[in-house]
Amino acid sequence: MNSPKSLIPTIQVGIMSAATVSFRLHGDFRFHEEGKETTGAYRLECRDGQIVDSVDGKSYEQLLFTPAEEACSIEIEKVTIGIDFHWERTETQVFAGALYVIPDGQQLCVINIVEVEQYLQSVISSEMSANASLEFLKTHAVISRSWLLVQLEKRQTAPVQQHQSLIRSDSQWIQWFDREDHRLFDVCADDHCQRYQGISRIVSPAAKEAVDATRGMILTHEGAICDARFYKCCGGVTENFESAWEPVHHPYLTRVSDAPVPTSTNLTDEAQAREWILASPAAYCNTTDKNILQQMLNHYDLETTDFYRWKKSYCQSELSTLIAARSGIDFGTVTDLVPLERGVSGRITRLRINGTLRTLDIGKELLIRKWLSTSHLYSSAFVVEKSSGTDGNTIFTLHGAGWGHGVGLCQIGAAAMCNQGFSFRQILSHYYPHSTVEKRYG
């Protein structure tokens, strides 16, 4: 028997922040600040810390619109997706649930209040193609629900991080990034948390079927909800949680060989990591099968084709300019990139940048990826090859493996496992060892 709707958690999702926001209400909504029903188009501006209606000039401290019935929807213009990634773009998106608008400095913060199960239908369609196999969508529904409920628990019980996320001195800059306890909402709608692009992204009945079939199901470890992380491609081996984020060990977020026969290669060793990355070992995620990739990847993710093994080259002057721009530090001419420490997947967690003006050790993996790309490097699992260009300028070539942080579920590997007939429970057991599927509601 299904649980009452009141037992389904609700989530506040930060959709966008902008000085001006335009949206259209489809159907009747309760306009709480005016105490009336409303529908149609709105254009709001932020002026002196107030919300101003561009049509009638009225100002408000906050605005809340709640739908009169489930069929109502909210159409929001110019929502940015893929923020700071190579495929960043804006879209008009449509959302179910309520709309909450609040000033935040000189901008308006737009928040969607929606039930978790409705939210998940969009998430699993936004993170990958909703045309994926049902088992794959069920897999993602469980981990997305688990991750989300952990974030709600964190917000309620531990709003302040217990571990310092930035260690900086003259010799090192070590920083890790997480959801960073959003002040005005629970999670954001972009890759920083989970992609959530509204009901317009739900393009097949399979998305709803997968959420309904796993209703209330989560992953747990010793009774606690698992902080179930995921990404595009591990590159052959998954990473430990503490290599990417806070220094906490989770037994269910540890090294997993993404292959039927586990590898014994020690990827924390520089020589073995180099050999592994320059090769193309067998793995579930080592696939070019278009049927698998088209099920798993959305149209903009399909623009990326070299995810299992990739290559990126910079001339010395280009690399020096890039690192200075991304870090705000003048290294002079960058003379070398030296891996100092690797995680169990071969991802660099500490990198030394040698320059003619200074030397600095940086980490963790996302900071390395941010500094070595105009957006985000595919991963920090790379080796550096130096060569001479035709003009005498040194060429730095990064030979890399994987796409993303490597912790938890490898989405492309999981899609390949589904294609081979594995069930969602088997896939969850593979990527999250020592975890249990548990039904918390519904």
DRENDO-1510 file (C-alpha; in Angstrom, 1 decimal, always signed):
<recs>
REC; n; res; u; v; w
REC; 1; MET; +0.0; +0.0; +0.0 .
REC; 2; ASN; +1.3; +3.4; -0.9 .
REC; 3; SER; +2.2; +5.9; +1.9 .
REC; 4; PRO; +0.1; +9.0; +2.2 .
REC; 5; LYS; +1.4; +11.9; +0.1 .
REC; 6; SER; +2.2; +13.8; +3.3 .
REC; 7; LEU; +4.9; +11.2; +4.0 .
REC; 8; ILE; +6.8; +12.0; +0.8 .
REC; 9; PRO; +9.5; +14.6; +1.5 .
REC; 10; THR; +9.6; +17.9; -0.3 .
REC; 11; ILE; +12.7; +19.5; -1.7 .
REC; 12; GLN; +13.6; +23.1; -2.3 .
REC; 13; VAL; +15.7; +23.3; -5.5 .
REC; 14; GLY; +17.6; +26.4; -6.5 .
REC; 15; ILE; +16.8; +26.9; -10.3 .
REC; 16; MET; +18.6; +30.1; -11.1 .
REC; 17; SER; +19.8; +33.5; -9.9 .
REC; 18; ALA; +19.6; +36.6; -12.0 .
REC; 19; ALA; +18.9; +40.3; -11.8 .
REC; 20; THR; +15.7; +39.8; -13.9 .
REC; 21; VAL; +13.5; +36.7; -14.1 .
REC; 22; SER; +10.7; +36.0; -16.5 .
REC; 23; PHE; +8.3; +33.1; -16.1 .
REC; 24; ARG; +4.8; +32.0; -17.0 .
REC; 25; LEU; +2.3; +30.2; -14.8 .
REC; 26; HIS; +0.2; +27.6; -16.6 .
REC; 27; GLY; -3.0; +27.0; -14.7 .
REC; 28; ASP; -4.2; +28.6; -11.5 .
REC; 29; PHE; -1.7; +29.4; -8.7 .
REC; 30; ARG; -2.2; +30.8; -5.3 .
REC; 31; PHE; -0.3; +34.2; -5.1 .
REC; 32; HIS; +0.3; +34.2; -1.4 .
REC; 33; GLU; +1.6; +37.7; -1.0 .
REC; 34; GLU; -1.6; +39.1; -2.7 .
REC; 35; GLY; -4.0; +36.6; -1.3 .
REC; 36; LYS; -5.5; +35.7; -4.6 .
REC; 37; GLU; -5.4; +33.3; -7.6 .
REC; 38; THR; -3.2; +34.2; -10.5 .
REC; 39; THR; -1.9; +32.8; -13.8 .
REC; 40; GLY; +0.0; +34.1; -16.9 .
REC; 41; ALA; +3.3; +35.8; -17.4 .
REC; 42; TYR; +5.5; +37.6; -14.8 .
REC; 43; ARG; +8.7; +39.6; -15.2 .
REC; 44; LEU; +10.5; +40.4; -11.9 .
REC; 45; GLU; +13.5; +42.6; -11.2 .
REC; 46; CYS; +15.8; +43.0; -8.1 .
REC; 47; ARG; +16.0; +46.6; -6.9 .
REC; 48; ASP; +17.6; +47.6; -3.6 .
REC; 49; GLY; +17.1; +44.2; -2.1 .
REC; 50; GLN; +13.4; +44.0; -3.1 .
REC; 51; ILE; +11.5; +42.1; -5.7 .
REC; 52; VAL; +9.8; +44.5; -8.2 .
REC; 53; ASP; +7.0; +43.5; -10.6 .
REC; 54; SER; +8.1; +45.1; -13.9 .
REC; 55; VAL; +4.4; +45.4; -15.0 .
REC; 56; ASP; +2.7; +47.1; -12.1 .
REC; 57; GLY; +5.8; +48.3; -10.1 .
REC; 58; LYS; +4.8; +46.6; -6.9 .
REC; 59; SER; +7.6; +45.5; -4.6 .
REC; 60; TYR; +7.8; +42.5; -2.3 .
REC; 61; GLU; +10.2; +40.9; +0.1 .
REC; 62; GLN; +9.5; +37.4; -1.2 .
REC; 63; LEU; +7.0; +35.7; -3.5 .
REC; 64; LEU; +5.4; +32.3; -3.3 .
REC; 65; PHE; +3.1; +30.7; -5.9 .
REC; 66; THR; +1.6; +27.4; -5.2 .
REC; 67; PRO; -0.4; +25.3; -7.7 .
REC; 68; ALA; -4.1; +24.7; -7.4 .
REC; 69; GLU; -3.8; +21.3; -8.9 .
REC; 70; GLU; -1.1; +18.8; -10.1 .
REC; 71; ALA; -1.6; +19.7; -13.8 .
REC; 72; CYS; -0.3; +23.3; -13.2 .
REC; 73; SER; +3.2; +24.1; -14.3 .
REC; 74; ILE; +5.8; +26.9; -14.3 .
REC; 75; GLU; +7.7; +27.9; -17.4 .
REC; 76; ILE; +10.9; +29.8; -16.6 .
REC; 77; GLU; +13.0; +31.5; -19.3 .
REC; 78; LYS; +16.8; +31.6; -19.7 .
REC; 79; VAL; +17.8; +28.9; -17.2 .
REC; 80; THR; +21.5; +28.2; -17.4 .
REC; 81; ILE; +22.6; +24.5; -17.4 .
REC; 82; GLY; +26.1; +23.1; -17.4 .
REC; 83; ILE; +27.5; +26.1; -15.5 .
REC; 84; ASP; +31.2; +26.5; -16.2 .
REC; 85; PHE; +31.3; +23.2; -18.2 .
REC; 86; HIS; +32.3; +23.0; -21.9 .
REC; 87; TRP; +28.7; +22.6; -23.0 .
REC; 88; GLU; +27.1; +25.4; -20.9 .
REC; 89; ARG; +23.9; +26.9; -22.4 .
REC; 90; THR; +20.5; +28.4; -21.5 .
REC; 91; GLU; +17.1; +26.9; -21.9 .
REC; 92; THR; +13.5; +27.6; -21.2 .
REC; 93; GLN; +12.4; +24.9; -18.7 .
REC; 94; VAL; +9.0; +23.8; -17.3 .
REC; 95; PHE; +8.5; +22.8; -13.6 .
REC; 96; ALA; +5.8; +21.2; -11.5 .
REC; 97; GLY; +5.2; +22.2; -7.9 .
REC; 98; ALA; +5.5; +25.6; -6.3 .
REC; 99; LEU; +7.6; +28.7; -7.2 .
REC; 100; TYR; +9.4; +30.7; -4.5 .
REC; 101; VAL; +11.4; +33.9; -5.3 .
REC; 102; ILE; +13.6; +35.7; -2.8 .
REC; 103; PRO; +16.2; +38.5; -3.2 .
REC; 104; ASP; +19.9; +37.5; -2.7 .
REC; 105; GLY; +22.1; +40.6; -2.9 .
REC; 106; GLN; +21.6; +42.2; -6.3 .
REC; 107; GLN; +19.9; +39.1; -7.8 .
REC; 108; LEU; +16.7; +37.1; -7.4 .
REC; 109; CYS; +17.0; +33.5; -6.4 .
REC; 110; VAL; +14.3; +31.3; -8.0 .
REC; 111; ILE; +13.4; +28.2; -6.1 .
REC; 112; ASN; +11.2; +25.2; -7.1 .
REC; 113; ILE; +9.4; +23.5; -4.2 .
REC; 114; VAL; +8.5; +20.0; -5.3 .
REC; 115; GLU; +7.9; +16.5; -3.9 .
REC; 116; VAL; +11.0; +14.2; -3.9 .
REC; 117; GLU; +9.4; +11.6; -6.2 .
REC; 118; GLN; +8.3; +14.2; -8.8 .
REC; 119; TYR; +11.8; +15.7; -8.6 .
REC; 120; LEU; +13.4; +12.3; -9.2 .
REC; 121; GLN; +11.5; +11.7; -12.4 .
REC; 122; SER; +13.2; +14.8; -13.8 .
REC; 123; VAL; +16.6; +14.1; -12.3 .
REC; 124; ILE; +17.0; +10.6; -13.9 .
REC; 125; SER; +15.8; +12.1; -17.2 .
REC; 126; SER; +18.2; +15.1; -16.9 .
REC; 127; GLU; +21.2; +13.1; -15.8 .
REC; 128; MET; +20.8; +10.7; -18.7 .
REC; 129; SER; +18.4; +9.9; -21.5 .
REC; 130; ALA; +15.0; +8.9; -20.3 .
REC; 131; ASN; +15.1; +6.4; -23.1 .
REC; 132; ALA; +17.6; +4.3; -21.2 .
REC; 133; SER; +16.7; +0.8; -20.1 .
REC; 134; LEU; +14.3; +0.5; -17.2 .
REC; 135; GLU; +16.9; -1.3; -15.0 .
REC; 136; PHE; +19.4; +1.6; -15.5 .
REC; 137; LEU; +16.7; +4.2; -14.7 .
REC; 138; LYS; +15.8; +2.2; -11.6 .
REC; 139; THR; +19.4; +2.1; -10.5 .
REC; 140; HIS; +19.7; +5.9; -10.9 .
REC; 141; ALA; +16.4; +6.5; -9.1 .
REC; 142; VAL; +17.7; +4.7; -6.0 .
REC; 143; ILE; +21.0; +6.5; -5.9 .
REC; 144; SER; +19.6; +9.9; -6.7 .
REC; 145; ARG; +17.0; +9.5; -3.9 .
REC; 146; SER; +19.7; +8.3; -1.5 .
REC; 147; TRP; +22.0; +11.3; -2.2 .
REC; 148; LEU; +19.1; +13.7; -2.0 .
REC; 149; LEU; +17.8; +12.5; +1.4 .
REC; 150; VAL; +21.4; +12.6; +2.8 .
REC; 151; GLN; +21.6; +16.3; +1.7 .
REC; 152; LEU; +18.3; +17.0; +3.5 .
REC; 153; GLU; +19.7; +15.3; +6.6 .
REC; 154; LYS; +22.9; +17.3; +6.5 .
REC; 155; ARG; +20.9; +20.6; +6.1 .
REC; 156; GLN; +18.8; +19.7; +9.2 .
REC; 157; THR; +21.5; +18.3; +11.5 .
REC; 158; ALA; +24.8; +19.7; +10.3 .
REC; 159; PRO; +24.4; +23.0; +8.4 .
REC; 160; VAL; +28.1; +23.8; +9.0 .
REC; 161; GLN; +30.8; +21.6; +7.6 .
REC; 162; GLN; +32.8; +19.8; +10.3 .
REC; 163; HIS; +36.0; +19.6; +8.2 .
REC; 164; GLN; +38.0; +22.6; +6.8 .
REC; 165; SER; +37.5; +22.5; +3.0 .
REC; 166; LEU; +40.5; +24.9; +2.3 .
REC; 167; ILE; +44.1; +24.5; +3.4 .
REC; 168; ARG; +46.2; +27.3; +1.9 .
REC; 169; SER; +49.8; +28.4; +2.5 .
REC; 170; ASP; +52.7; +29.7; +0.5 .
REC; 171; SER; +53.5; +26.1; -0.5 .
REC; 172; GLN; +50.1; +24.5; -1.0 .
REC; 173; TRP; +46.5; +25.1; -1.9 .
REC; 174; ILE; +44.3; +22.1; -1.0 .
REC; 175; GLN; +40.6; +22.5; -1.5 .
REC; 176; TRP; +37.6; +20.3; -2.0 .
REC; 177; PHE; +34.1; +21.2; -3.2 .
REC; 178; ASP; +30.7; +19.8; -2.2 .
REC; 179; ARG; +27.2; +21.0; -2.1 .
REC; 180; GLU; +28.6; +23.6; +0.4 .
REC; 181; ASP; +25.3; +23.9; +2.3 .
REC; 182; HIS; +23.3; +26.3; +0.0 .
REC; 183; ARG; +21.9; +29.1; +2.2 .
REC; 184; LEU; +18.6; +29.6; +0.5 .
REC; 185; PHE; +17.6; +26.1; -0.7 .
REC; 186; ASP; +18.4; +22.4; -0.3 .
REC; 187; VAL; +20.1; +21.6; -3.6 .
REC; 188; CYS; +20.8; +23.4; -6.9 .
REC; 189; ALA; +19.5; +22.2; -10.2 .
REC; 190; ASP; +22.8; +21.9; -12.0 .
REC; 191; ASP; +25.8; +19.4; -12.1 .
REC; 192; HIS; +27.1; +20.8; -8.8 .
REC; 193; CYS; +24.3; +18.8; -7.1 .
REC; 194; GLN; +22.1; +16.8; -9.5 .
REC; 195; ARG; +20.9; +17.9; -12.9 .
REC; 196; TYR; +17.2; +18.8; -12.5 .
REC; 197; GLN; +15.7; +20.3; -15.6 .
REC; 198; GLY; +12.0; +20.2; -14.9 .
REC; 199; ILE; +9.1; +18.1; -16.3 .
REC; 200; SER; +10.0; +19.1; -19.9 .
REC; 201; ARG; +12.9; +16.7; -19.6 .
REC; 202; ILE; +10.7; +13.7; -18.8 .
REC; 203; VAL; +10.4; +12.4; -22.4 .
REC; 204; SER; +9.3; +8.8; -21.8 .
REC; 205; PRO; +7.0; +6.8; -19.5 .
REC; 206; ALA; +10.1; +4.8; -18.4 .
REC; 207; ALA; +11.3; +7.7; -16.1 .
REC; 208; LYS; +8.0; +7.7; -14.2 .
REC; 209; GLU; +7.9; +3.9; -14.2 .
REC; 210; ALA; +11.4; +3.6; -12.7 .
REC; 211; VAL; +10.7; +6.1; -9.9 .
REC; 212; ASP; +7.4; +4.4; -9.1 .
REC; 213; ALA; +9.0; +0.9; -9.1 .
REC; 214; THR; +11.6; +2.0; -6.6 .
REC; 215; ARG; +9.4; +4.4; -4.6 .
REC; 216; GLY; +11.0; +5.2; -1.3 .
REC; 217; MET; +14.0; +2.8; -1.9 .
REC; 218; ILE; +17.4; +4.0; -0.8 .
REC; 219; LEU; +20.9; +2.6; -0.2 .
REC; 220; THR; +22.0; +2.3; +3.4 .
REC; 221; HIS; +25.1; +1.3; +5.3 .
REC; 222; GLU; +24.7; +0.1; +8.9 .
REC; 223; GLY; +21.3; +1.8; +9.0 .
REC; 224; ALA; +22.5; +5.2; +7.7 .
REC; 225; ILE; +21.5; +6.5; +4.3 .
REC; 226; CYS; +24.4; +6.2; +1.8 .
REC; 227; ASP; +25.8; +9.4; +0.3 .
REC; 228; ALA; +25.5; +7.8; -3.1 .
REC; 229; ARG; +27.8; +9.7; -5.6 .
REC; 230; PHE; +27.9; +9.2; -9.3 .
REC; 231; TYR; +29.6; +10.6; -12.5 .
REC; 232; LYS; +30.0; +9.8; -16.2 .
REC; 233; CYS; +32.9; +7.4; -16.5 .
REC; 234; CYS; +35.5; +6.0; -14.0 .
REC; 235; GLY; +38.1; +5.1; -16.6 .
REC; 236; GLY; +38.4; +1.5; -15.4 .
REC; 237; VAL; +38.5; +1.9; -11.6 .
REC; 238; THR; +36.4; +3.9; -9.1 .
REC; 239; GLU; +37.9; +6.3; -6.5 .
REC; 240; ASN; +37.7; +6.6; -2.7 .
REC; 241; PHE; +35.3; +9.3; -1.3 .
REC; 242; GLU; +38.0; +11.0; +0.7 .
REC; 243; SER; +40.2; +11.6; -2.4 .
REC; 244; ALA; +37.6; +14.0; -3.8 .
REC; 245; TRP; +35.9; +15.4; -0.8 .
REC; 246; GLU; +36.1; +15.7; +3.0 .
REC; 247; PRO; +38.5; +13.3; +4.8 .
REC; 248; VAL; +35.9; +10.8; +5.8 .
REC; 249; HIS; +36.0; +7.2; +4.8 .
REC; 250; HIS; +32.8; +5.5; +3.6 .
REC; 251; PRO; +33.1; +1.7; +3.1 .
REC; 252; TYR; +30.6; +1.9; +0.3 .
REC; 253; LEU; +32.5; +4.5; -1.6 .
REC; 254; THR; +35.8; +2.8; -2.2 .
REC; 255; ARG; +37.9; +1.3; -5.1 .
REC; 256; VAL; +35.9; -1.0; -7.4 .
REC; 257; SER; +37.3; -2.5; -10.6 .
REC; 258; ASP; +34.8; -1.7; -13.4 .
REC; 259; ALA; +35.2; -5.0; -15.0 .
REC; 260; PRO; +34.1; -8.7; -14.6 .
REC; 261; VAL; +37.7; -9.6; -13.7 .
REC; 262; PRO; +39.2; -7.1; -11.1 .
REC; 263; THR; +42.5; -5.5; -11.8 .
REC; 264; SER; +45.4; -5.8; -9.3 .
REC; 265; THR; +47.2; -2.7; -10.7 .
REC; 266; ASN; +48.2; -0.3; -8.0 .
REC; 267; LEU; +47.1; +3.0; -9.5 .
REC; 268; THR; +48.5; +5.0; -6.5 .
REC; 269; ASP; +52.0; +4.1; -7.9 .
REC; 270; GLU; +53.1; +6.5; -10.5 .
REC; 271; ALA; +54.7; +4.0; -12.9 .
REC; 272; GLN; +51.7; +1.7; -12.8 .
REC; 273; ALA; +49.3; +4.5; -13.2 .
REC; 274; ARG; +51.1; +5.8; -16.2 .
REC; 275; GLU; +51.1; +2.4; -17.9 .
REC; 276; TRP; +47.3; +2.0; -17.1 .
REC; 277; ILE; +46.3; +5.4; -18.3 .
REC; 278; LEU; +48.3; +5.1; -21.6 .
REC; 279; ALA; +46.7; +1.7; -22.2 .
REC; 280; SER; +43.0; +1.0; -22.8 .
REC; 281; PRO; +42.2; -1.9; -20.5 .
REC; 282; ALA; +38.9; -3.8; -20.7 .
REC; 283; ALA; +36.1; -2.3; -18.5 .
REC; 284; TYR; +32.3; -2.0; -18.6 .
REC; 285; CYS; +32.7; +1.8; -19.3 .
REC; 286; ASN; +35.3; +1.1; -22.1 .
REC; 287; THR; +32.6; +1.1; -24.8 .
REC; 288; THR; +31.9; +2.9; -28.0 .
REC; 289; ASP; +28.5; +1.1; -28.5 .
REC; 290; LYS; +26.2; +3.8; -29.7 .
REC; 291; ASN; +23.2; +1.9; -28.5 .
REC; 292; ILE; +24.5; +2.1; -24.9 .
REC; 293; LEU; +25.7; +5.7; -25.1 .
REC; 294; GLN; +22.6; +7.0; -26.7 .
REC; 295; GLN; +20.5; +5.4; -24.0 .
REC; 296; MET; +22.7; +6.9; -21.3 .
REC; 297; LEU; +23.8; +10.3; -22.6 .
REC; 298; ASN; +21.6; +13.3; -23.4 .
REC; 299; HIS; +22.2; +15.1; -26.7 .
REC; 300; TYR; +24.7; +17.6; -25.2 .
REC; 301; ASP; +26.6; +14.9; -23.4 .
REC; 302; LEU; +26.9; +13.0; -26.7 .
REC; 303; GLU; +29.1; +15.9; -27.9 .
REC; 304; THR; +31.8; +14.3; -25.7 .
REC; 305; THR; +33.1; +11.2; -27.4 .
REC; 306; ASP; +36.6; +10.7; -25.9 .
REC; 307; PHE; +35.6; +9.9; -22.3 .
REC; 308; TYR; +37.4; +6.6; -21.5 .
REC; 309; ARG; +40.8; +7.8; -22.7 .
REC; 310; TRP; +41.3; +11.4; -23.8 .
REC; 311; LYS; +44.1; +13.8; -24.7 .
REC; 312; LYS; +44.5; +17.6; -24.1 .
REC; 313; SER; +47.5; +19.6; -25.3 .
REC; 314; TYR; +48.7; +23.1; -24.4 .
REC; 315; CYS; +51.8; +25.0; -25.5 .
REC; 316; GLN; +53.8; +26.4; -22.6 .
REC; 317; SER; +52.7; +30.0; -23.0 .
REC; 318; GLU; +49.0; +28.9; -23.3 .
REC; 319; LEU; +49.3; +26.7; -20.2 .
REC; 320; SER; +50.9; +29.5; -18.2 .
REC; 321; THR; +48.3; +32.0; -19.2 .
REC; 322; LEU; +45.5; +29.5; -18.4 .
REC; 323; ILE; +46.7; +28.6; -15.0 .
REC; 324; ALA; +47.3; +32.3; -14.1 .
REC; 325; ALA; +43.7; +33.1; -15.2 .
REC; 326; ARG; +42.1; +30.2; -13.4 .
REC; 327; SER; +44.0; +30.4; -10.2 .
REC; 328; GLY; +44.7; +34.2; -9.9 .
REC; 329; ILE; +48.3; +33.4; -9.3 .
REC; 330; ASP; +51.3; +34.4; -11.4 .
REC; 331; PHE; +53.6; +31.4; -11.7 .
REC; 332; GLY; +55.6; +33.1; -14.5 .
REC; 333; THR; +56.2; +30.5; -17.1 .
REC; 334; VAL; +55.0; +27.1; -16.1 .
REC; 335; THR; +57.9; +24.7; -16.5 .
REC; 336; ASP; +56.5; +21.4; -15.2 .
REC; 337; LEU; +53.4; +19.6; -13.8 .
REC; 338; VAL; +54.4; +16.9; -11.3 .
REC; 339; PRO; +51.9; +14.4; -9.8 .
REC; 340; LEU; +52.7; +14.0; -6.1 .
REC; 341; GLU; +49.9; +11.8; -5.0 .
REC; 342; ARG; +47.2; +9.7; -6.7 .
REC; 343; GLY; +44.1; +8.1; -5.5 .
REC; 344; VAL; +43.2; +4.4; -6.0 .
REC; 345; SER; +41.7; +5.1; -9.4 .
REC; 346; GLY; +44.8; +6.9; -10.6 .
REC; 347; ARG; +43.3; +10.3; -10.2 .
REC; 348; ILE; +45.8; +12.9; -9.1 .
REC; 349; THR; +44.9; +14.3; -5.7 .
REC; 350; ARG; +48.0; +16.5; -5.2 .
REC; 351; LEU; +49.8; +18.1; -8.2 .
REC; 352; ARG; +52.9; +20.3; -8.1 .
REC; 353; ILE; +53.0; +23.3; -10.5 .
REC; 354; ASN; +56.5; +24.5; -11.1 .
REC; 355; GLY; +56.9; +28.0; -12.6 .
REC; 356; THR; +59.7; +30.5; -13.0 .
REC; 357; LEU; +58.2; +32.7; -10.3 .
REC; 358; ARG; +56.9; +30.2; -7.9 .
REC; 359; THR; +56.1; +26.6; -7.1 .
REC; 360; LEU; +52.8; +25.4; -5.5 .
REC; 361; ASP; +51.2; +22.1; -4.6 .
REC; 362; ILE; +47.5; +21.9; -5.3 .
REC; 363; GLY; +44.6; +19.5; -4.7 .
REC; 364; LYS; +42.1; +17.9; -4.5 .
REC; 365; GLU; +40.9; +16.5; -7.8 .
REC; 366; LEU; +38.3; +19.2; -8.7 .
REC; 367; LEU; +40.7; +22.1; -8.1 .
REC; 368; ILE; +43.2; +20.4; -10.4 .
REC; 369; ARG; +40.5; +20.0; -13.1 .
REC; 370; LYS; +39.4; +23.7; -12.7 .
REC; 371; TRP; +42.9; +25.1; -13.0 .
REC; 372; LEU; +43.9; +23.0; -16.0 .
REC; 373; SER; +40.9; +23.8; -18.2 .
REC; 374; THR; +38.8; +26.8; -19.3 .
REC; 375; SER; +35.9; +24.8; -17.8 .
REC; 376; HIS; +36.6; +21.5; -16.1 .
REC; 377; LEU; +39.2; +18.9; -17.3 .
REC; 378; TYR; +37.4; +15.6; -17.9 .
REC; 379; SER; +39.2; +14.1; -14.8 .
REC; 380; SER; +42.4; +14.4; -12.8 .
REC; 381; ALA; +43.5; +10.9; -13.9 .
REC; 382; PHE; +46.2; +11.9; -16.3 .
REC; 383; VAL; +49.9; +11.7; -17.1 .
REC; 384; VAL; +51.9; +14.6; -18.5 .
REC; 385; GLU; +54.1; +14.3; -21.6 .
REC; 386; LYS; +56.4; +17.2; -22.6 .
REC; 387; SER; +57.7; +17.7; -26.1 .
REC; 388; SER; +59.1; +20.4; -28.3 .
REC; 389; GLY; +56.9; +22.3; -30.6 .
REC; 390; THR; +57.9; +23.6; -34.1 .
REC; 391; ASP; +58.5; +27.0; -32.7 .
REC; 392; GLY; +60.6; +25.7; -29.8 .
REC; 393; ASN; +57.8; +26.2; -27.3 .
REC; 394; THR; +57.3; +23.3; -24.9 .
REC; 395; ILE; +54.1; +21.3; -25.5 .
REC; 396; PHE; +52.4; +19.8; -22.5 .
REC; 397; THR; +50.1; +16.9; -23.4 .
REC; 398; LEU; +47.8; +15.5; -20.8 .
REC; 399; HIS; +46.8; +11.8; -21.5 .
REC; 400; GLY; +43.8; +11.2; -19.4 .
REC; 401; ALA; +41.3; +8.6; -18.3 .
REC; 402; GLY; +37.6; +8.9; -17.3 .
REC; 403; TRP; +35.0; +11.7; -17.1 .
REC; 404; GLY; +34.2; +13.0; -13.6 .
REC; 405; HIS; +35.4; +12.5; -10.0 .
REC; 406; GLY; +35.2; +8.7; -10.1 .
REC; 407; VAL; +33.4; +8.1; -6.7 .
REC; 408; GLY; +30.5; +5.7; -6.7 .
REC; 409; LEU; +28.5; +4.8; -9.7 .
REC; 410; CYS; +30.0; +5.0; -13.1 .
REC; 411; GLN; +27.0; +5.9; -15.3 .
REC; 412; ILE; +28.4; +4.6; -18.6 .
REC; 413; GLY; +29.7; +1.4; -16.9 .
REC; 414; ALA; +26.3; +0.9; -15.3 .
REC; 415; ALA; +24.5; +1.3; -18.7 .
REC; 416; ALA; +26.9; -1.3; -20.2 .
REC; 417; MET; +26.1; -3.7; -17.3 .
REC; 418; CYS; +22.4; -3.2; -17.9 .
REC; 419; ASN; +23.0; -4.0; -21.6 .
REC; 420; GLN; +24.6; -7.3; -20.4 .
REC; 421; GLY; +21.5; -8.2; -18.4 .
REC; 422; PHE; +22.5; -7.1; -14.8 .
REC; 423; SER; +19.6; -6.0; -12.6 .
REC; 424; PHE; +19.5; -2.7; -10.8 .
REC; 425; ARG; +20.2; -4.5; -7.5 .
REC; 426; GLN; +23.3; -6.2; -8.9 .
REC; 427; ILE; +24.6; -2.9; -10.3 .
REC; 428; LEU; +24.1; -1.1; -7.0 .
REC; 429; SER; +25.9; -3.9; -5.2 .
REC; 430; HIS; +28.8; -3.7; -7.7 .
REC; 431; TYR; +29.4; +0.1; -7.3 .
REC; 432; TYR; +28.4; +0.5; -3.7 .
REC; 433; PRO; +30.0; -2.5; -1.8 .
REC; 434; HIS; +28.8; -3.0; +1.8 .
REC; 435; SER; +25.5; -1.3; +1.1 .
REC; 436; THR; +21.9; -2.5; +1.4 .
REC; 437; VAL; +18.7; -1.5; -0.5 .
REC; 438; GLU; +16.1; -0.4; +1.9 .
REC; 439; LYS; +12.6; +0.9; +1.5 .
REC; 440; ARG; +12.0; +4.0; +3.7 .
REC; 441; TYR; +8.5; +5.1; +2.5 .
REC; 442; GLY; +5.9; +4.0; +0.0 .
</recs>
